[in-house]
């Protein structure tokens, strides 16, 4: 009798993050809409938190300009994520100038923003 070899870890489900993609030019006027979009991803129609263990990723690779409006958006998105069960907001495809600006204004640690490994930024 021969048994096939199991692949992967037993009884471990893959964690699929919740992803918000931010593209184009971010202004102060677009920030509330981005926050509402993230809230719709985090909460179900009944107001309950969806998938409380999932990480929240923010893909900023398609952003046209890195400026303080984008930093404000990231700070507010980080707050929205934290309010949904203490989640962390992770950045994907963050350009070096954005990471530098977040460090400069002291928000990298305050909103607990970290870059996802393997996305071109570390």
C-alpha positions in Angstrom: 0.0 0.0 0.0 1.3 3.4 -1.0 0.2 6.8 0.2 0.6 9.9 -1.9 2.7 12.7 -0.5 0.8 15.6 0.9 1.7 19.1 -0.3 1.6 22.2 1.7 0.9 22.6 5.4 -1.9 20.5 6.8 -5.0 22.4 7.9 -3.7 25.8 7.0 -5.7 28.1 4.9 -4.1 30.7 2.7 -4.5 34.2 4.0 -5.9 36.4 1.3 -5.5 40.1 2.1 -8.1 42.8 1.4 -6.7 45.0 -1.3 -7.5 48.6 -2.1 -5.9 49.9 -5.3 -5.2 53.7 -5.4 -4.5 55.2 -8.8 -4.3 58.5 -10.5 -3.9 61.9 -8.8 -5.0 61.8 -5.1 -6.4 65.1 -3.8 -7.9 66.1 -0.5 -11.3 65.8 -2.1 -10.8 62.1 -3.1 -9.7 61.0 0.4 -13.3 60.5 1.8 -14.2 58.4 -1.2 -11.1 56.2 -0.7 -12.0 55.8 2.9 -15.6 54.8 2.0 -14.3 52.3 -0.6 -12.0 50.7 2.1 -14.9 50.6 4.5 -17.1 48.8 1.9 -14.3 46.2 1.6 -13.9 45.8 5.4 -17.6 45.7 6.4 -20.5 43.6 5.2 -23.9 44.9 4.4 -25.0 44.2 8.0 -22.2 46.3 9.4 -20.2 43.4 10.7 -16.4 43.2 10.0 -15.6 40.8 7.1 -12.7 38.4 7.6 -11.3 39.9 10.8 -7.9 38.1 10.4 -7.1 39.4 6.9 -4.5 42.0 6.4 -5.3 45.2 4.5 -3.1 46.1 1.6 -3.1 49.4 -0.3 -1.6 49.2 -3.8 -0.2 52.7 -4.6 1.8 51.7 -7.6 -0.6 53.6 -10.0 -0.5 56.9 -8.1 0.4 59.8 -10.4 2.0 62.1 -7.8 3.5 61.7 -4.4 2.5 64.6 -2.2 1.0 65.5 1.1 -2.5 64.7 -0.1 -1.4 61.1 -0.7 0.2 61.0 2.8 -3.1 62.3 4.3 -5.0 59.6 2.4 -2.7 56.9 3.7 -3.0 58.2 7.2 -6.8 58.2 7.1 -6.9 54.8 5.4 -4.7 53.5 8.2 -7.2 54.8 10.7 -10.1 53.1 8.9 -8.2 49.8 8.9 -7.4 50.1 12.6 -11.0 50.8 13.4 -12.0 47.5 11.7 -10.5 45.3 14.4 -7.0 46.8 14.8 -5.8 45.8 11.4 -2.6 47.1 9.9 -2.4 48.9 6.5 0.4 47.6 4.3 1.6 49.4 1.2 2.2 47.7 -2.1 4.4 49.1 -4.8 5.2 52.2 -2.7 7.7 54.4 -4.5 10.8 55.4 -2.5 9.8 59.0 -2.4 6.5 58.1 -0.7 8.3 56.0 1.9 10.7 58.9 2.5 7.8 61.4 2.9 6.0 59.1 5.3 9.2 58.9 7.4 9.7 62.6 7.2 6.3 63.5 8.6 6.5 60.8 11.2 3.5 58.7 9.9 5.3 55.5 9.0 5.2 54.4 12.6 2.1 56.3 13.8 -0.3 54.7 11.4 1.7 51.4 11.4 2.2 51.5 7.6 4.7 48.9 6.4 5.7 47.8 2.9 4.8 44.4 1.7 7.9 42.3 0.9 8.5 41.4 -2.7 6.7 44.4 -4.2 9.8 46.3 -5.2 9.9 48.2 -1.9 11.2 47.1 1.4 
